[in-house]
């Protein structure tokens, strides 16, 4: 009797243990294991980014690329590799050492395309559910223009916009009303005439129109036709651009001979300067150094027959190296840098977002002290002209324009005659290049 009582606790324990291993319907149930405990952590990977052409500071790179990627994907480290005399696109491609991604601008894309060093992203974007409809349409169309057979070679990061910066002190000094958004080239030229003068031995320049190529880009004038393999530097469009540019140059005393940026920022003797938005960084630096300039901005001048189209803009973009061994991780980088969160932070820093969300406009430059109270709406005025087709032959044609400007503005030669001679010279150089 006593012996049987000793076995009762053991028997009950056995029953309890057996029951614990059975399901409610009597079937066996495997012990549960935490999914987090069994999940395999991804292997650490470093994605390298080659910077060439488009500017970005080390601090910016960390804030809008490396840190956001690390936050979402802790196993991915992003490193910046800057171009130098040894690290050229040609050298890196030839040695098989081109980094995973390339950070460059619109025209720089052609360099890597000609080297056959970048990959068409079409299939990868589809596989990764990348929604191009979130981006500004002009940015997508600009990149599409580089693909002759429908290739899509880049993901835009930011927009290098154009605008007209002006020195409010000079307008106040000479009693001239400030410029308004949407003014035409003719109106800005007339305003420039009122501001150009010599006072107390100091020459003041009313209007610096930017480079002629900016003006030609706004008119969507191509340098070269890939179908005919000929330069396209004649016609009414080019004649109008040169005449418009010459009208600004012909203002007595308005010939800026030095560096226009330092003449505007440091000397402060240019009243208005049409240029790219990269000037914001320089003006912010002056502000933070305790030497602020009394400035504002208005829209880039427009042609009166197309008043809502502004100068073609440079896109800062990322390309995927065709030799990259980290393509999956590189696509994660592209995902993060175009996310709402990252683009918002970038936009606050004065780099114009590539997202078309109108709410983004409200936050532009919020972190820039020098931009407070400025006419930020001018940055978002109208639609930039789609970037023109550009390859190495177009670059050859474009290179012949600078001497022609001198012939027209300083030597007083006939515009149509000079353009015809320029086109003929460009075609000779293109033919030589095609034979090589």
C-alpha positions as CSV (number, residue, x, y, z in Angstrom):
1,X,0.0,0.0,0.0
2,X,2.7,2.4,0.9
3,X,4.6,1.4,-2.2
4,X,1.7,2.3,-4.4
5,X,1.3,5.7,-2.8
6,X,5.0,6.5,-3.6
7,X,4.2,6.1,-7.4
8,X,1.1,8.3,-7.4
9,X,3.1,11.7,-7.6
10,X,5.3,10.2,-10.3
11,X,2.4,9.0,-12.3
12,X,0.6,12.4,-12.1
13,X,3.7,14.2,-13.2
14,X,4.0,11.9,-16.2
15,X,0.4,12.6,-17.1
16,X,0.9,16.4,-16.9
17,X,4.1,16.3,-19.0
18,X,2.4,14.1,-21.6
19,X,-0.7,16.4,-21.7
20,X,1.6,19.4,-22.2
21,X,3.0,17.8,-25.3
22,X,-0.5,17.3,-26.9
23,X,-2.8,19.7,-28.7
24,X,-6.4,20.2,-27.8
25,X,-7.5,17.8,-30.5
26,X,-5.0,15.2,-29.3
27,X,-2.4,15.7,-32.0
28,X,1.3,16.3,-31.3
29,X,2.4,19.9,-31.2
30,X,6.0,21.0,-31.8
31,X,7.5,23.4,-29.3
32,X,7.1,27.0,-30.5
33,X,10.2,29.0,-31.3
34,X,10.4,32.8,-31.6
35,X,10.6,34.0,-35.2
36,X,13.1,36.6,-34.2
37,X,15.4,34.0,-32.8
38,X,15.4,31.9,-35.9
39,X,15.6,34.8,-38.4
40,X,18.9,35.0,-40.2
41,X,20.5,38.4,-40.0
42,X,21.7,39.7,-43.4
43,X,25.5,39.8,-43.9
44,X,27.1,43.2,-43.5
45,X,27.7,44.9,-46.9
46,X,29.4,48.2,-47.9
47,X,28.0,50.1,-50.8
48,X,30.5,52.6,-52.3
49,X,29.4,55.8,-54.1
50,X,31.6,57.6,-56.6
51,X,31.1,61.3,-56.6
52,X,31.9,63.1,-59.9
53,X,30.4,66.3,-61.2
54,X,27.5,66.9,-58.7
55,X,28.6,68.6,-55.5
56,X,27.8,67.2,-52.0
57,X,29.6,67.9,-48.8
58,X,30.7,65.2,-46.4
59,X,28.2,66.4,-43.9
60,X,25.4,66.3,-46.4
61,X,26.3,62.8,-47.6
62,X,26.1,61.5,-44.1
63,X,22.8,63.3,-43.4
64,X,20.9,62.4,-46.5
65,X,22.5,59.2,-47.6
66,X,24.7,57.2,-45.2
67,X,22.7,57.8,-42.0
68,X,19.2,57.2,-43.3
69,X,20.3,54.0,-45.0
70,X,22.0,52.8,-41.8
71,X,18.9,53.6,-39.8
72,X,16.6,51.5,-42.0
73,X,19.1,48.8,-43.0
74,X,21.7,48.4,-40.2
75,X,23.7,45.9,-42.2
76,X,24.4,48.4,-45.0
77,X,27.2,50.9,-44.8
78,X,27.5,53.6,-47.5
79,X,30.9,55.1,-48.2
80,X,31.7,58.1,-50.4
81,X,34.6,57.9,-52.9
82,X,35.5,61.3,-54.5
83,X,37.0,61.8,-58.0
84,X,40.5,63.0,-58.2
85,X,43.4,63.0,-60.7
86,X,43.8,59.3,-60.3
87,X,40.2,58.3,-59.6
88,X,38.8,59.3,-63.0
89,X,35.8,57.5,-64.6
90,X,38.1,56.1,-67.3
91,X,40.7,54.8,-64.8
92,X,38.2,53.2,-62.5
93,X,36.3,51.5,-65.3
94,X,39.5,50.2,-67.0
95,X,40.7,48.7,-63.7
96,X,37.3,47.3,-62.7
97,X,37.2,49.4,-59.6
98,X,34.2,51.6,-60.3
99,X,32.2,51.9,-57.1
100,X,28.6,50.4,-56.8
101,X,26.9,53.7,-57.4
102,X,27.8,56.9,-59.1
103,X,26.6,60.3,-57.9
104,X,26.8,62.8,-60.8
105,X,24.7,65.3,-62.7
106,X,22.7,65.1,-65.9
107,X,25.5,65.8,-68.4
108,X,27.9,63.5,-66.4
109,X,25.6,60.5,-67.1
110,X,26.8,60.4,-70.7
111,X,30.4,59.9,-69.6
112,X,29.5,56.6,-67.9
113,X,27.1,55.6,-70.6
114,X,29.8,56.0,-73.3
115,X,32.1,53.9,-71.1
116,X,29.4,51.2,-71.0
117,X,29.8,51.3,-67.2
118,X,26.2,51.7,-66.0
119,X,23.2,49.4,-65.9
120,X,19.7,49.9,-67.3
121,X,17.5,50.0,-64.1
122,X,14.2,49.1,-65.8
123,X,14.0,45.5,-64.6
124,X,15.4,46.2,-61.2
125,X,13.0,49.0,-60.5
126,X,10.1,46.7,-61.4
127,X,11.5,43.9,-59.2
128,X,11.8,46.4,-56.3
129,X,8.4,48.0,-56.8
130,X,10.0,51.4,-57.3
131,X,7.2,53.9,-58.1
132,X,8.5,56.5,-60.6
133,X,5.1,58.2,-60.4
134,X,6.2,59.8,-57.1
135,X,8.8,61.8,-58.9
136,X,8.5,65.0,-60.8
137,X,7.5,64.2,-64.4
138,X,10.2,66.4,-65.9
139,X,12.9,64.5,-63.9
140,X,11.7,61.2,-65.2
141,X,11.5,62.5,-68.8
142,X,14.9,64.0,-68.5
143,X,16.4,60.6,-67.6
144,X,14.4,58.8,-70.3
145,X,15.9,61.1,-72.9
146,X,19.3,59.4,-72.3
147,X,17.9,55.9,-73.3
148,X,17.8,55.5,-77.0
149,X,16.0,52.2,-76.7
150,X,13.9,52.9,-73.6
151,X,16.7,52.4,-71.1
152,X,16.4,54.1,-67.7
153,X,19.9,54.8,-66.4
154,X,19.5,56.8,-63.2
155,X,17.4,57.6,-60.1
156,X,17.3,61.4,-59.4
157,X,18.3,62.6,-55.9
158,X,17.7,66.3,-56.1
159,X,17.1,69.2,-58.5
160,X,19.6,72.0,-59.1
161,X,17.1,74.7,-59.9
162,X,17.6,78.0,-61.6
163,X,16.5,81.4,-60.4
164,X,17.5,85.1,-60.5
165,X,19.3,86.3,-57.3
166,X,19.2,90.1,-56.7
167,X,20.9,92.5,-54.3
168,X,18.2,94.5,-52.6
169,X,20.6,97.1,-51.3
170,X,21.4,98.2,-54.9
171,X,17.7,98.4,-55.8
172,X,17.1,100.5,-52.7
173,X,20.2,102.6,-53.4
174,X,19.1,103.5,-56.9
175,X,15.4,103.7,-56.2
176,X,14.4,100.9,-58.6
177,X,11.5,98.5,-57.9
178,X,12.4,94.9,-57.2
179,X,11.9,92.4,-60.0
180,X,8.7,90.3,-60.0
181,X,8.1,86.6,-60.7
182,X,7.5,85.7,-64.3
183,X,9.3,88.6,-65.9
184,X,10.6,88.1,-69.5
185,X,14.1,88.5,-70.8
186,X,13.1,91.8,-72.3
187,X,11.7,93.1,-69.0
188,X,14.8,92.0,-67.1
189,X,17.1,93.6,-69.6
190,X,15.2,96.9,-69.3
191,X,15.5,96.7,-65.5
192,X,19.2,96.0,-65.9
193,X,19.6,99.2,-67.9
194,X,18.2,101.2,-65.0
195,X,20.6,99.7,-62.5
196,X,23.8,99.8,-64.6
197,X,25.9,102.9,-63.8
198,X,29.1,104.3,-62.3
199,X,28.8,106.0,-59.0
200,X,31.7,107.4,-57.0
201,X,34.1,105.7,-59.3
202,X,32.5,102.3,-58.8
203,X,31.0,100.3,-61.7
204,X,27.7,98.7,-60.9
205,X,26.3,95.9,-63.2
206,X,22.6,95.8,-63.6
207,X,22.0,92.2,-64.9
208,X,24.2,89.2,-65.4
209,X,22.2,86.8,-67.6
210,X,24.0,83.5,-66.8
211,X,25.6,81.4,-69.5
212,X,24.2,81.4,-73.0
213,X,23.7,77.7,-72.7
214,X,21.2,78.2,-69.9
215,X,19.2,80.5,-72.1
216,X,19.4,78.1,-75.0
217,X,18.3,75.3,-72.7
218,X,15.2,77.2,-71.7
219,X,14.4,77.4,-75.4
220,X,15.0,73.7,-75.8
221,X,17.5,74.2,-78.6
222,X,19.6,71.1,-79.3
223,X,23.3,71.2,-80.2
224,X,23.2,68.1,-82.3
225,X,20.9,65.7,-84.1
226,X,21.9,62.0,-83.6
227,X,19.8,60.9,-86.6
228,X,21.6,63.1,-89.1
229,X,24.8,63.2,-87.1
230,X,25.0,66.9,-87.7
231,X,25.2,70.0,-85.5
232,X,22.0,72.1,-85.2
233,X,23.3,75.6,-84.4
234,X,21.3,77.6,-87.0
235,X,17.7,78.7,-87.4
236,X,15.4,81.3,-85.8
237,X,15.6,79.8,-82.3
238,X,19.3,80.1,-82.1
239,X,19.2,83.6,-83.7
240,X,16.7,84.7,-81.1
241,X,18.8,83.4,-78.2
242,X,21.9,85.2,-79.4
243,X,20.0,88.4,-80.0
244,X,18.5,88.2,-76.5
245,X,21.9,87.6,-75.0
246,X,23.5,90.4,-77.0
247,X,20.9,92.8,-75.8
248,X,22.0,92.3,-72.2
249,X,25.7,92.6,-73.2
250,X,25.1,95.8,-75.1
251,X,23.9,97.7,-72.0
252,X,26.7,100.2,-71.6
253,X,28.9,99.3,-68.6
254,X,27.2,95.9,-68.0
255,X,30.0,93.7,-69.2
256,X,31.0,91.6,-66.1
257,X,34.6,90.6,-66.9
258,X,35.5,88.8,-63.6
259,X,34.0,85.9,-61.8
260,X,30.3,86.7,-61.6
261,X,29.8,84.8,-58.4
262,X,32.4,86.7,-56.4
263,X,31.3,89.9,-58.0
264,X,27.8,89.3,-56.7
265,X,28.6,87.7,-53.3
266,X,31.8,89.4,-52.3
267,X,32.0,92.7,-54.2
268,X,28.2,93.1,-54.3
269,X,28.2,95.2,-57.4
270,X,25.9,93.0,-59.5
271,X,22.2,93.9,-59.0
272,X,20.7,90.8,-60.6
273,X,22.2,87.4,-61.5
274,X,20.5,84.6,-63.3
275,X,22.1,81.3,-62.2
276,X,21.7,77.9,-60.6
277,X,20.4,77.4,-57.1
278,X,23.8,76.3,-55.8
279,X,24.3,79.9,-54.9
280,X,22.1,79.3,-51.8
281,X,24.9,77.4,-50.1
282,X,27.3,80.3,-50.6
283,X,24.8,82.9,-49.3
284,X,24.1,80.7,-46.2
285,X,27.9,80.6,-45.5
286,X,28.0,84.4,-45.6
287,X,25.1,84.6,-43.2
288,X,26.7,82.2,-40.8
289,X,30.0,84.0,-40.9
290,X,28.3,87.2,-39.8
291,X,28.6,88.8,-43.2
292,X,25.0,88.5,-44.5
293,X,23.9,89.9,-47.8
294,X,20.6,91.7,-48.2
295,X,19.3,89.6,-51.1
296,X,16.2,87.9,-52.4
297,X,15.3,85.9,-55.5
298,X,12.8,85.9,-58.3
299,X,12.2,83.6,-61.2
300,X,14.7,82.8,-63.9
301,X,13.7,85.1,-66.9
302,X,11.3,83.6,-69.4
303,X,10.6,83.9,-73.1
304,X,7.3,85.8,-73.6
305,X,5.9,83.1,-76.0
306,X,6.5,80.4,-73.3
307,X,6.1,82.1,-70.0
308,X,5.7,79.0,-67.8
309,X,8.9,77.3,-69.0
310,X,12.1,78.1,-67.1
311,X,15.7,77.0,-67.8
312,X,16.4,73.3,-68.1
313,X,17.7,72.1,-64.8
314,X,20.5,69.8,-63.8
315,X,19.5,66.7,-61.9
316,X,21.8,65.3,-59.3
317,X,21.4,61.6,-59.7
318,X,22.6,58.1,-58.8
319,X,23.7,55.5,-61.4
320,X,24.2,51.8,-60.8
321,X,27.6,50.4,-61.9
322,X,27.1,47.4,-64.2
323,X,30.0,45.7,-62.5
324,X,28.6,46.2,-59.0
325,X,28.6,43.0,-56.8
326,X,26.2,44.6,-54.4
327,X,23.2,45.5,-56.6
328,X,20.5,44.4,-54.1
329,X,22.0,46.6,-51.4
330,X,22.5,49.4,-53.9
331,X,18.8,49.3,-54.8
332,X,18.0,49.6,-51.0
333,X,20.1,52.8,-51.0
334,X,18.1,54.2,-53.9
335,X,14.9,53.3,-52.1
336,X,15.9,55.1,-48.9
337,X,17.3,58.3,-50.5
338,X,14.0,58.8,-52.4
339,X,11.8,58.1,-49.4
340,X,9.5,60.8,-48.1
341,X,11.5,61.1,-44.9
342,X,14.9,61.5,-46.5
343,X,13.7,63.8,-49.3
344,X,12.0,66.0,-46.6
345,X,15.2,66.4,-44.7
346,X,17.1,67.1,-47.9
347,X,14.5,69.7,-49.0
348,X,14.8,71.5,-45.6
349,X,18.6,71.8,-46.3
350,X,18.0,73.6,-49.5
351,X,18.4,70.8,-52.0
352,X,15.2,70.8,-54.0
353,X,13.3,67.5,-53.8
354,X,12.6,65.3,-56.8
355,X,9.2,64.3,-55.3
356,X,6.2,65.9,-56.9
357,X,4.3,66.0,-53.6
358,X,3.2,69.7,-53.3
359,X,3.5,69.6,-49.5
360,X,7.3,69.3,-50.0
361,X,7.4,72.9,-51.3
362,X,6.4,74.3,-47.9
363,X,9.5,72.9,-46.2
364,X,12.1,74.0,-48.7
365,X,15.1,75.6,-47.0
366,X,13.5,75.5,-43.6
367,X,16.9,74.8,-42.0
368,X,18.7,77.7,-43.9
369,X,18.9,80.9,-41.8
370,X,19.7,83.0,-44.9
371,X,16.5,81.9,-46.7
372,X,14.0,83.0,-44.0
373,X,11.6,85.6,-45.4
374,X,12.8,85.1,-49.0
375,X,10.6,84.5,-52.1
376,X,10.9,80.7,-52.0
377,X,8.0,80.4,-54.4
378,X,10.2,81.6,-57.2
379,X,12.1,78.3,-57.0
380,X,8.9,76.4,-57.8
381,X,7.7,78.6,-60.6
382,X,6.8,77.0,-63.9
383,X,8.2,73.8,-65.3
384,X,11.9,73.4,-66.3
385,X,12.6,72.6,-69.9
386,X,13.4,68.9,-70.5
387,X,17.1,68.4,-70.7
388,X,18.3,68.3,-74.3
389,X,19.9,65.2,-75.9
390,X,23.6,65.3,-75.1
391,X,26.4,62.9,-76.1
392,X,30.0,63.4,-77.0
393,X,29.1,64.8,-80.4
394,X,26.7,67.3,-78.9
395,X,29.5,68.4,-76.5
396,X,31.7,69.0,-79.6
397,X,29.0,71.2,-81.1
398,X,28.4,73.0,-77.9
399,X,32.1,73.7,-77.6
400,X,32.0,75.9,-80.7
401,X,29.5,78.3,-79.3
402,X,31.8,80.2,-76.9
403,X,34.0,81.7,-79.7
404,X,30.8,82.7,-81.6
405,X,29.5,84.7,-78.6
406,X,32.7,86.8,-78.7
407,X,32.4,87.4,-82.5
408,X,28.8,88.6,-82.0
409,X,29.0,90.6,-78.8
410,X,32.5,92.1,-79.1
411,X,33.2,92.1,-82.8
412,X,29.7,93.1,-83.9
413,X,29.4,90.5,-86.6
414,X,26.1,89.4,-88.1
415,X,24.4,86.7,-86.0
416,X,23.1,84.5,-88.8
417,X,26.5,84.5,-90.5
418,X,28.4,83.6,-87.4
419,X,25.9,80.8,-86.6
420,X,26.3,79.3,-90.0
421,X,30.1,79.4,-89.8
422,X,29.9,77.9,-86.3
423,X,27.7,75.1,-87.4
424,X,30.0,74.3,-90.4
425,X,33.0,74.2,-88.1
426,X,31.2,72.0,-85.6
427,X,30.2,69.5,-88.3
428,X,33.8,69.2,-89.5
429,X,34.9,68.4,-85.9
430,X,32.0,65.9,-85.5
431,X,33.0,64.2,-88.8
432,X,36.6,63.8,-87.5
433,X,35.3,62.3,-84.3
434,X,33.0,59.9,-86.1
435,X,36.0,58.6,-88.2
436,X,38.0,57.8,-85.1
